[in-house]
Amino acid sequence: MNTLHAPSLYQINTRVWLTDLSRQQGKHATLDDIADAELDRIVEVGFDWVWLLSVWQTGPAAQAISRANPQWRHEFAATLQDLRDEDIGGSGFAIQGYSVHGDLGGTQALARLRQRLRQRGLKLMLDFVPNHMAPDHPWVDEHPDFFIQGSEQDLVREPQNYCRMQTKNGPLILAYGRDPYFDGWPDTLQLNYGNPALQQAMIEELEHIADQCDGVRCDMAMLILPEIFARTWGITTQPFWPAATQRVRERVPGFCFMAEVYWDLEWTLQQQGFDYTYDKRLYDRLRDRHARPVREHLYAGLDFQNKSARFLENHDEPRAAATFPAEVHEAAAIITFLSPGLRFFHQGQFEGRTKRISPHLVRAPEEPVDQRLAQFYERLLTVLRQPAVRDGCWQLLNCRPAWEGNWTNDCFVAFSWTGTDSIRWLVIVNYSDHQSQCCLTMPWDDLAGRSWQLRDRMGTGRYERNGDDLAAQGLYVDLPAWGTHVFELHQN
């Protein structure tokens, strides 16, 4: 067993947060108006990181596109029934410049907030969007060669992927930012990683960002991998991430990189310098509600798992409370957040919000708190603060048939955590829609000759078990559909 470190991250939609705060305070709120008590609460819950989504400067060009796009407006109206133009700020990923938006208080307000976070031991994560910029970014005039340019034929053939721009250098046909599987994002322009000068400029942007925070979440990080970029644009590029991560860490040792990544490219990006990569595969397998693929996913080496960012929702995914029925939600959360890796939570998740908020919006709908879910997360977060499940040794456990012919052992996902002080935890989940049984092979070789108490820290159950039986036969478990145990073991 290897000792791991499993920190927790809290993603906050900054513009929505400040809109709510403005309404509460009756005045325009900036980052300076976030109360110390709110930061204290984040610390008390047990977070190590705060990711502030969408703090960078956006401009009128992308905002106008967001407000005019009928498909997007339909989505916004589904979120906000009383939608107003002022609710549409434009995408936080259509960046006009890597300076803090004036509406949020500007660069100095962020610096003051970061200092308050540091005083509490909290680290700050911000966005980096490597693939594209806003249509009114200064580089469009100053460095048009930093963007992918098209022809009249491209514009006629693919109007969904190209646009005509009036620039100081005359009219240009430029490509929208996109990935190879979807039409372009019309509020962005695609950067050209085949240009070494662009790569150097983006490293300099990263160095500038690294002076303002402790880590970055890199949007769609796999899009600029040479093989993906060539597939999308037919342009040969040099690898960007190894040089970028090295250069930034030379400037700021220990700076953290987290990648939004899909298409089974997580390991590739980990090898290119990323501390954490999105674990969308685990999320998808949990959403499909079959235990074996989830269990098999956890067979991966701990070097990979320890760098996996595990989540049940984020600003791109549907809300967990809208995706998983209540009992499935709880079972999935226990697997997700008690596994190794970065525990990645999203603002509104604890309260059971069901409306996903587009990153184009600056206001959220009012929703009631799901008290059952809030109480569940309160208990889970208490468990996650325990040293053994943050900095202990993790092991996936074997769930044997409880008797010959009983196949329901295949419905379990179970693992253990062992603290440096020999505190022991068992996490057992029946990830199925029916009652299931198994005999759990115990991971410790010193159980015999003692009596043990198993206290369920997510429930009220307490059980006494003979150590000789646990060592020889394992722990018999019988759980209802989606049932869970999170046992802390104590010697009597």
VOSEVEX-496730 format. One record per residue (C-alpha): residue number from 1; residue in one letter; x negated, y, z negated. Coordinates in nm, 2 decimals. Layout:
# residues N
NODE num residuo      x      y      z
NODE NUM       A      X      Y      Z
...
END
This chain:
# residues 492
NODE num residuo      x      y      z
NODE   1       M   0.00   0.00   0.00
NODE   2       N  -0.12   0.35   0.09
NODE   3       T  -0.06   0.67  -0.11
NODE   4       L   0.15   0.91   0.09
NODE   5       H   0.25   1.28   0.06
NODE   6       A   0.61   1.35   0.15
NODE   7       P   0.69   1.73   0.12
NODE   8       S   1.03   1.89   0.18
NODE   9       L   1.12   2.17   0.43
NODE  10       Y   1.42   2.39   0.43
NODE  11       Q   1.53   2.55   0.77
NODE  12       I   1.71   2.88   0.74
NODE  13       N   1.88   3.07   1.02
NODE  14       T   1.73   3.41   0.93
NODE  15       R   1.97   3.63   1.13
NODE  16       V   2.28   3.45   1.00
NODE  17       W   2.14   3.46   0.65
NODE  18       L   2.09   3.84   0.67
NODE  19       T   2.43   3.89   0.83
NODE  20       D   2.59   3.72   0.53
NODE  21       L   2.37   3.92   0.29
NODE  22       S   2.47   4.24   0.47
NODE  23       R   2.84   4.16   0.42
NODE  24       Q   2.78   4.08   0.05
NODE  25       Q   2.58   4.40  -0.01
NODE  26       G   2.79   4.63   0.20
NODE  27       K   2.48   4.75   0.39
NODE  28       H   2.24   4.64   0.65
NODE  29       A   2.01   4.38   0.49
NODE  30       T   1.65   4.30   0.58
NODE  31       L   1.40   4.05   0.46
NODE  32       D   1.33   4.28   0.17
NODE  33       D   1.68   4.24   0.04
NODE  34       I   1.65   3.86  -0.01
NODE  35       A   1.67   3.83  -0.39
NODE  36       D   1.39   3.67  -0.60
NODE  37       A   1.66   3.46  -0.76
NODE  38       E   1.74   3.30  -0.42
NODE  39       L   1.37   3.22  -0.37
NODE  40       D   1.36   3.08  -0.72
NODE  41       R   1.66   2.85  -0.64
NODE  42       I   1.47   2.72  -0.33
NODE  43       V   1.18   2.63  -0.55
NODE  44       E   1.39   2.47  -0.82
NODE  45       V   1.56   2.25  -0.56
NODE  46       G   1.21   2.11  -0.48
NODE  47       F   1.11   2.26  -0.14
NODE  48       D   0.76   2.30  -0.03
NODE  49       W   0.83   2.48   0.29
NODE  50       V   1.07   2.74   0.42
NODE  51       W   1.12   2.76   0.80
NODE  52       L   1.27   3.10   0.89
NODE  53       L   1.43   3.05   1.23
NODE  54       S   1.44   3.34   1.48
NODE  55       V   1.24   3.62   1.32
NODE  56       W   1.06   3.74   1.64
NODE  57       Q   1.15   4.03   1.86
NODE  58       T   1.42   3.96   2.12
NODE  59       G   1.53   4.21   2.38
NODE  60       P   1.84   4.35   2.56
NODE  61       A   1.78   4.14   2.88
NODE  62       A   1.83   3.80   2.72
NODE  63       Q   2.11   3.94   2.49
NODE  64       A   2.30   4.06   2.80
NODE  65       I   2.26   3.72   2.96
NODE  66       S   2.39   3.55   2.65
NODE  67       R   2.69   3.77   2.63
NODE  68       A   2.78   3.73   3.00
NODE  69       N   2.73   3.36   3.04
NODE  70       P   3.08   3.21   3.05
NODE  71       Q   2.97   2.86   2.95
NODE  72       W   2.78   2.98   2.65
NODE  73       R   3.06   3.22   2.55
NODE  74       H   3.30   2.93   2.55
NODE  75       E   3.07   2.75   2.30
NODE  76       F   3.03   3.06   2.09
NODE  77       A   3.41   3.11   2.07
NODE  78       A   3.45   2.75   1.96
NODE  79       T   3.22   2.83   1.66
NODE  80       L   3.37   3.18   1.59
NODE  81       Q   3.73   3.21   1.66
NODE  82       D   3.70   3.59   1.61
NODE  83       L   3.39   3.62   1.83
NODE  84       R   3.27   3.97   1.90
NODE  85       D   2.99   4.09   2.12
NODE  86       E   2.79   4.20   1.82
NODE  87       D   2.79   3.84   1.70
NODE  88       I   2.58   3.74   2.01
NODE  89       G   2.22   3.85   1.94
NODE  90       G   2.07   3.65   2.22
NODE  91       S   1.87   3.33   2.18
NODE  92       G   1.60   3.35   1.92
NODE  93       F   1.39   3.14   2.16
NODE  94       A   1.40   3.41   2.44
NODE  95       I   1.11   3.60   2.28
NODE  96       Q   1.02   3.95   2.39
NODE  97       G   0.71   3.96   2.16
NODE  98       Y   0.56   3.79   1.86
NODE  99       S   0.63   4.07   1.62
NODE 100       V   0.90   4.06   1.36
NODE 101       H   1.23   4.20   1.48
NODE 102       G   1.30   4.55   1.37
NODE 103       D   1.65   4.46   1.25
NODE 104       L   1.49   4.22   1.00
NODE 105       G   1.26   4.48   0.86
NODE 106       G   0.96   4.44   1.08
NODE 107       T   0.62   4.29   1.02
NODE 108       Q   0.56   4.45   0.68
NODE 109       A   0.89   4.31   0.54
NODE 110       L   0.79   3.96   0.65
NODE 111       A   0.45   4.01   0.48
NODE 112       R   0.62   4.11   0.16
NODE 113       L   0.85   3.82   0.17
NODE 114       R   0.56   3.58   0.24
NODE 115       Q   0.38   3.72  -0.06
NODE 116       R   0.69   3.65  -0.28
NODE 117       L   0.71   3.29  -0.14
NODE 118       R   0.34   3.24  -0.21
NODE 119       Q   0.38   3.35  -0.57
NODE 120       R   0.63   3.06  -0.60
NODE 121       G   0.42   2.80  -0.43
NODE 122       L   0.63   2.81  -0.11
NODE 123       K   0.48   2.79   0.24
NODE 124       L   0.63   2.98   0.53
NODE 125       M   0.69   2.82   0.88
NODE 126       L   0.79   3.03   1.18
NODE 127       D   0.87   2.95   1.55
NODE 128       F   0.63   2.92   1.84
NODE 129       V   0.79   2.88   2.18
NODE 130       P   0.52   2.76   2.42
NODE 131       N   0.72   2.70   2.73
NODE 132       H   0.88   3.03   2.82
NODE 133       M   0.93   3.40   2.74
NODE 134       A   1.22   3.65   2.77
NODE 135       P   1.29   3.82   3.10
NODE 136       D   1.18   4.15   2.96
NODE 137       H   0.85   4.03   2.81
NODE 138       P   0.57   4.28   2.89
NODE 139       W   0.38   4.01   3.07
NODE 140       V   0.63   4.02   3.35
NODE 141       D   0.49   4.35   3.46
NODE 142       E   0.14   4.32   3.32
NODE 143       H   0.06   3.96   3.41
NODE 144       P   0.30   3.82   3.66
NODE 145       D   0.05   3.54   3.73
NODE 146       F   0.13   3.41   3.38
NODE 147       F   0.47   3.29   3.52
NODE 148       I   0.57   3.03   3.77
NODE 149       Q   0.67   3.21   4.09
NODE 150       G   0.90   3.07   4.36
NODE 151       S   0.99   3.13   4.72
NODE 152       E   1.30   3.25   4.89
NODE 153       Q   1.36   2.88   4.98
NODE 154       D   1.34   2.79   4.61
NODE 155       L   1.60   3.05   4.52
NODE 156       V   1.84   2.94   4.79
NODE 157       R   1.79   2.57   4.72
NODE 158       E   1.79   2.60   4.33
NODE 159       P   1.96   2.92   4.22
NODE 160       Q   2.01   2.75   3.88
NODE 161       N   1.63   2.74   3.84
NODE 162       Y   1.51   3.06   3.99
NODE 163       C   1.59   3.43   3.99
NODE 164       R   1.48   3.75   4.16
NODE 165       M   1.32   4.00   3.93
NODE 166       Q   1.24   4.37   3.98
NODE 167       T   0.90   4.44   3.83
NODE 168       K   0.64   4.71   3.84
NODE 169       N   0.46   4.50   4.10
NODE 170       G   0.77   4.49   4.32
NODE 171       P   1.04   4.22   4.35
NODE 172       L   0.94   3.87   4.25
NODE 173       I   1.11   3.53   4.25
NODE 174       L   1.04   3.37   3.91
NODE 175       A   1.14   3.03   3.76
NODE 176       Y   1.36   3.00   3.46
NODE 177       G   1.22   2.81   3.17
NODE 178       R   1.34   2.45   3.17
NODE 179       D   1.27   2.08   3.11
NODE 180       P   1.27   1.83   3.39
NODE 181       Y   1.61   1.69   3.31
NODE 182       F   1.83   2.00   3.29
NODE 183       D   1.89   2.32   3.48
NODE 184       G   1.69   2.62   3.37
NODE 185       W   1.77   2.85   3.08
NODE 186       P   1.87   3.17   3.25
NODE 187       D   1.76   3.40   2.96
NODE 188       T   1.40   3.28   2.99
NODE 189       L   1.11   3.28   3.24
NODE 190       Q   0.88   2.98   3.27
NODE 191       L   0.51   3.02   3.18
NODE 192       N   0.25   2.87   3.41
NODE 193       Y   0.01   2.65   3.22
NODE 194       G  -0.19   2.58   3.54
NODE 195       N  -0.33   2.93   3.48
NODE 196       P  -0.62   2.91   3.23
NODE 197       A  -0.57   3.28   3.15
NODE 198       L  -0.22   3.21   3.03
NODE 199       Q  -0.34   2.93   2.81
NODE 200       Q  -0.60   3.16   2.65
NODE 201       A  -0.33   3.43   2.60
NODE 202       M  -0.10   3.18   2.43
NODE 203       I  -0.38   3.06   2.20
NODE 204       E  -0.43   3.43   2.11
NODE 205       E  -0.05   3.45   2.04
NODE 206       L  -0.08   3.15   1.81
NODE 207       E  -0.37   3.31   1.63
NODE 208       H  -0.17   3.62   1.58
NODE 209       I   0.12   3.42   1.44
NODE 210       A  -0.11   3.22   1.21
NODE 211       D  -0.20   3.55   1.03
NODE 212       Q   0.17   3.58   0.93
NODE 213       C   0.26   3.24   0.81
NODE 214       D   0.14   2.90   0.70
NODE 215       G   0.27   2.69   0.99
NODE 216       V   0.46   2.68   1.31
NODE 217       R   0.74   2.47   1.45
NODE 218       C   0.66   2.44   1.82
NODE 219       D   0.97   2.44   2.04
NODE 220       M   0.99   2.16   2.29
NODE 221       A   0.62   2.10   2.25
NODE 222       M   0.60   1.81   2.50
NODE 223       L   0.71   2.03   2.79
NODE 224       I   0.35   2.16   2.84
NODE 225       L   0.18   1.82   2.82
NODE 226       P  -0.01   1.79   3.15
NODE 227       E   0.19   1.48   3.27
NODE 228       I   0.53   1.65   3.18
NODE 229       F   0.43   1.98   3.34
NODE 230       A   0.32   1.81   3.66
NODE 231       R   0.64   1.62   3.68
NODE 232       T   0.85   1.93   3.63
NODE 233       W   0.65   2.18   3.84
NODE 234       G   0.41   1.98   4.05
NODE 235       I   0.12   2.18   3.90
NODE 236       T  -0.20   2.03   3.75
NODE 237       T  -0.29   2.17   3.41
NODE 238       Q  -0.55   2.12   3.14
NODE 239       P  -0.43   2.00   2.80
NODE 240       F  -0.33   2.29   2.58
NODE 241       W  -0.26   2.15   2.23
NODE 242       P  -0.60   2.01   2.14
NODE 243       A  -0.77   2.33   2.20
NODE 244       A  -0.49   2.55   2.05
NODE 245       T  -0.47   2.35   1.73
NODE 246       Q  -0.84   2.35   1.68
NODE 247       R  -0.89   2.72   1.75
NODE 248       V  -0.61   2.82   1.51
NODE 249       R  -0.75   2.59   1.23
NODE 250       E  -1.09   2.74   1.28
NODE 251       R  -0.93   3.08   1.21
NODE 252       V  -0.69   2.95   0.94
NODE 253       P  -0.80   2.62   0.79
NODE 254       G  -0.51   2.40   0.69
NODE 255       F  -0.26   2.57   0.92
NODE 256       C   0.03   2.34   0.99
NODE 257       F   0.18   2.24   1.33
NODE 258       M   0.52   2.07   1.36
NODE 259       A   0.64   1.96   1.71
NODE 260       E   0.99   1.94   1.84
NODE 261       V   0.92   1.64   2.06
NODE 262       Y   1.13   1.36   2.24
NODE 263       W   1.08   1.09   2.50
NODE 264       D   0.85   0.87   2.28
NODE 265       L   0.57   1.13   2.30
NODE 266       E   0.55   1.17   1.92
NODE 267       W   0.23   0.98   1.88
NODE 268       T   0.07   1.16   2.17
NODE 269       L   0.12   1.49   2.00
NODE 270       Q   0.01   1.37   1.67
NODE 271       Q  -0.32   1.27   1.84
NODE 272       Q  -0.34   1.62   1.99
NODE 273       G  -0.34   1.80   1.65
NODE 274       F   0.01   1.80   1.52
NODE 275       D   0.07   1.75   1.15
NODE 276       Y   0.43   1.65   1.20
NODE 277       T   0.65   1.55   1.49
NODE 278       Y   1.03   1.53   1.51
NODE 279       D   1.16   1.18   1.44
NODE 280       K   1.46   1.19   1.67
NODE 281       R   1.45   0.81   1.72
NODE 282       L   1.53   0.74   1.35
NODE 283       Y   1.81   0.99   1.37
NODE 284       D   1.95   0.83   1.68
NODE 285       R   1.93   0.48   1.53
NODE 286       L   2.11   0.59   1.22
NODE 287       R   2.38   0.76   1.42
NODE 288       D   2.43   0.43   1.61
NODE 289       R   2.50   0.26   1.27
NODE 290       H   2.30  -0.06   1.31
NODE 291       A   2.06  -0.16   1.04
NODE 292       R   1.81  -0.37   1.23
NODE 293       P   1.69  -0.09   1.47
NODE 294       V   1.65   0.14   1.17
NODE 295       R   1.45  -0.12   0.98
NODE 296       E   1.24  -0.20   1.28
NODE 297       H   1.17   0.17   1.33
NODE 298       L   1.02   0.17   0.98
NODE 299       Y   0.77  -0.11   1.08
NODE 300       A   0.56   0.17   1.24
NODE 301       G   0.22   0.23   1.09
NODE 302       L   0.21   0.47   0.79
NODE 303       D  -0.03   0.69   0.97
NODE 304       F   0.25   0.76   1.22
NODE 305       Q   0.53   0.77   0.96
NODE 306       N   0.35   1.01   0.73
NODE 307       K   0.35   1.26   1.02
NODE 308       S   0.72   1.22   1.10
NODE 309       A   0.96   1.50   1.03
NODE 310       R   1.29   1.32   0.93
NODE 311       F   1.62   1.49   0.95
NODE 312       L   2.00   1.44   0.98
NODE 313       E   2.06   1.78   1.13
NODE 314       N   1.89   2.09   1.26
NODE 315       H   1.99   2.39   1.47
NODE 316       D   1.99   2.18   1.79
NODE 317       E   2.18   1.87   1.66
NODE 318       P   2.55   1.86   1.55
NODE 319       R   2.61   1.90   1.18
NODE 320       A   2.56   1.58   0.99
NODE 321       A   2.90   1.62   0.81
NODE 322       A   3.07   1.63   1.16
NODE 323       T   2.86   1.34   1.29
NODE 324       F   2.87   1.08   1.00
NODE 325       P   3.17   0.98   0.80
NODE 326       A   3.11   1.06   0.43
NODE 327       E   3.00   0.71   0.32
NODE 328       V   2.78   0.67   0.63
NODE 329       H   2.63   1.02   0.57
NODE 330       E   2.52   0.93   0.22
NODE 331       A   2.36   0.60   0.33
NODE 332       A   2.19   0.76   0.62
NODE 333       A   2.06   1.04   0.40
NODE 334       I   1.91   0.80   0.15
NODE 335       I   1.72   0.62   0.42
NODE 336       T   1.61   0.94   0.60
NODE 337       F   1.49   1.14   0.30
NODE 338       L   1.35   0.86   0.09
NODE 339       S   1.13   0.73   0.38
NODE 340       P   0.78   0.86   0.42
NODE 341       G   0.71   1.18   0.61
NODE 342       L   0.83   1.54   0.60
NODE 343       R   1.19   1.57   0.45
NODE 344       F   1.35   1.82   0.68
NODE 345       F   1.68   1.98   0.56
NODE 346       H   1.90   2.24   0.73
NODE 347       Q   2.08   2.54   0.58
NODE 348       G   2.45   2.44   0.53
NODE 349       Q   2.37   2.07   0.52
NODE 350       F   2.41   2.04   0.14
NODE 351       E   2.75   2.22   0.15
NODE 352       G   2.89   1.99   0.42
NODE 353       R   2.92   2.25   0.69
NODE 354       T   3.06   2.11   1.01
NODE 355       K   3.02   2.39   1.27
NODE 356       R   2.69   2.40   1.45
NODE 357       I   2.57   2.76   1.49
NODE 358       S   2.40   2.84   1.83
NODE 359       P   2.07   3.01   1.80
NODE 360       H   2.23   3.29   2.02
NODE 361       L   2.46   3.38   1.73
NODE 362       V   2.39   3.60   1.43
NODE 363       R   2.70   3.51   1.23
NODE 364       A   2.84   3.19   1.10
NODE 365       P   3.20   3.10   1.04
NODE 366       E   3.33   3.07   0.68
NODE 367       E   3.37   2.71   0.58
NODE 368       P   3.47   2.55   0.25
NODE 369       V   3.21   2.36   0.05
NODE 370       D   3.24   1.98   0.05
NODE 371       Q   3.21   1.92  -0.32
NODE 372       R   3.15   1.55  -0.30
NODE 373       L   2.87   1.60  -0.05
NODE 374       A   2.72   1.89  -0.25
NODE 375       Q   2.71   1.67  -0.56
NODE 376       F   2.55   1.38  -0.37
NODE 377       Y   2.28   1.61  -0.24
NODE 378       E   2.22   1.75  -0.59
NODE 379       R   2.15   1.40  -0.71
NODE 380       L   1.93   1.31  -0.41
NODE 381       L   1.73   1.63  -0.44
NODE 382       T   1.67   1.54  -0.81
NODE 383       V   1.53   1.20  -0.70
NODE 384       L   1.31   1.37  -0.44
NODE 385       R   1.15   1.58  -0.70
NODE 386       Q   1.01   1.27  -0.87
NODE 387       P   0.63   1.23  -0.83
NODE 388       A   0.65   0.87  -0.73
NODE 389       V   0.87   0.94  -0.42
NODE 390       R   0.66   1.24  -0.32
NODE 391       D   0.31   1.12  -0.37
NODE 392       G   0.33   0.75  -0.42
NODE 393       C   0.28   0.42  -0.23
NODE 394       W   0.56   0.32   0.00
NODE 395       Q   0.64  -0.04   0.12
NODE 396       L   0.92  -0.18   0.34
NODE 397       L   1.07  -0.48   0.18
NODE 398       N   1.19  -0.82   0.30
NODE 399       C   1.56  -0.89   0.26
NODE 400       R   1.61  -1.27   0.26
NODE 401       P   1.95  -1.45   0.30
NODE 402       A   2.12  -1.48  -0.03
NODE 403       W   2.22  -1.84   0.06
NODE 404       E   2.19  -2.06   0.36
NODE 405       G   2.40  -1.93   0.65
NODE 406       N   2.46  -1.59   0.50
NODE 407       W   2.34  -1.36   0.78
NODE 408       T   2.44  -1.03   0.62
NODE 409       N   2.08  -0.99   0.49
NODE 410       D   2.02  -0.84   0.83
NODE 411       C   2.24  -0.55   0.74
NODE 412       F   2.00  -0.41   0.47
NODE 413       V   1.72  -0.15   0.48
NODE 414       A   1.51  -0.16   0.16
NODE 415       F   1.18  -0.03   0.05
NODE 416       S   0.99   0.06  -0.26
NODE 417       W   0.79   0.36  -0.40
NODE 418       T   0.52   0.31  -0.66
NODE 419       G   0.38   0.61  -0.84
NODE 420       T   0.02   0.66  -0.95
NODE 421       D   0.15   0.62  -1.31
NODE 422       S   0.31   0.28  -1.21
NODE 423       I   0.66   0.43  -1.20
NODE 424       R   0.86   0.20  -0.97
NODE 425       W   1.15   0.27  -0.74
NODE 426       L   1.37   0.05  -0.52
NODE 427       V   1.58   0.20  -0.24
NODE 428       I   1.84  -0.05  -0.10
NODE 429       V   2.10   0.03   0.16
NODE 430       N   2.36  -0.19   0.32
NODE 431       Y   2.37   0.00   0.65
NODE 432       S   2.69  -0.18   0.79
NODE 433       D   3.06  -0.15   0.78
NODE 434       H   3.12  -0.47   0.57
NODE 435       Q   3.01  -0.61   0.24
NODE 436       S   2.66  -0.77   0.25
NODE 437       Q   2.43  -0.97   0.03
NODE 438       C   2.06  -1.05   0.03
NODE 439       C   1.77  -1.15  -0.20
NODE 440       L   1.51  -0.88  -0.21
NODE 441       T   1.15  -0.99  -0.22
NODE 442       M   0.99  -0.77  -0.49
NODE 443       P   0.66  -0.59  -0.41
NODE 444       W   0.50  -0.60  -0.75
NODE 445       D   0.30  -0.90  -0.89
NODE 446       D   0.32  -0.81  -1.26
NODE 447       L   0.70  -0.85  -1.32
NODE 448       A   0.69  -1.20  -1.48
NODE 449       G   0.69  -1.23  -1.86
NODE 450       R   0.88  -0.90  -1.91
NODE 451       S   1.24  -0.77  -1.91
NODE 452       W   1.33  -0.49  -1.68
NODE 453       Q   1.60  -0.23  -1.67
NODE 454       L   1.71  -0.10  -1.33
NODE 455       R   1.88   0.24  -1.35
NODE 456       D   2.06   0.36  -1.04
NODE 457       R   1.96   0.73  -1.01
NODE 458       M   2.22   0.79  -0.74
NODE 459       G   2.50   0.64  -0.94
NODE 460       T   2.58   0.53  -1.30
NODE 461       G   2.48   0.16  -1.29
NODE 462       R   2.22   0.01  -1.53
NODE 463       Y   2.12  -0.35  -1.50
NODE 464       E   1.89  -0.58  -1.71
NODE 465       R   1.69  -0.84  -1.52
NODE 466       N   1.44  -1.11  -1.63
NODE 467       G   1.10  -1.05  -1.48
NODE 468       D   1.04  -1.42  -1.43
NODE 469       D   1.35  -1.44  -1.21
NODE 470       L   1.26  -1.13  -1.02
NODE 471       A   0.91  -1.26  -0.95
NODE 472       A   1.02  -1.61  -0.85
NODE 473       Q   1.35  -1.55  -0.67
NODE 474       G   1.37  -1.18  -0.60
NODE 475       L   1.65  -0.94  -0.67
NODE 476       Y   2.00  -1.05  -0.57
NODE 477       V   2.19  -0.76  -0.42
NODE 478       D   2.56  -0.75  -0.32
NODE 479       L   2.68  -0.41  -0.18
NODE 480       P   3.00  -0.29  -0.02
NODE 481       A   3.00  -0.13   0.33
NODE 482       W   2.75   0.16   0.34
NODE 483       G   2.66   0.09  -0.03
NODE 484       T   2.33   0.20  -0.18
NODE 485       H   2.11   0.16  -0.48
NODE 486       V   1.82   0.39  -0.57
NODE 487       F   1.68   0.21  -0.87
NODE 488       E   1.42   0.34  -1.11
NODE 489       L   1.26   0.04  -1.29
NODE 490       H   1.16   0.05  -1.65
NODE 491       Q   1.01  -0.22  -1.87
NODE 492       N   1.22  -0.30  -2.17
END
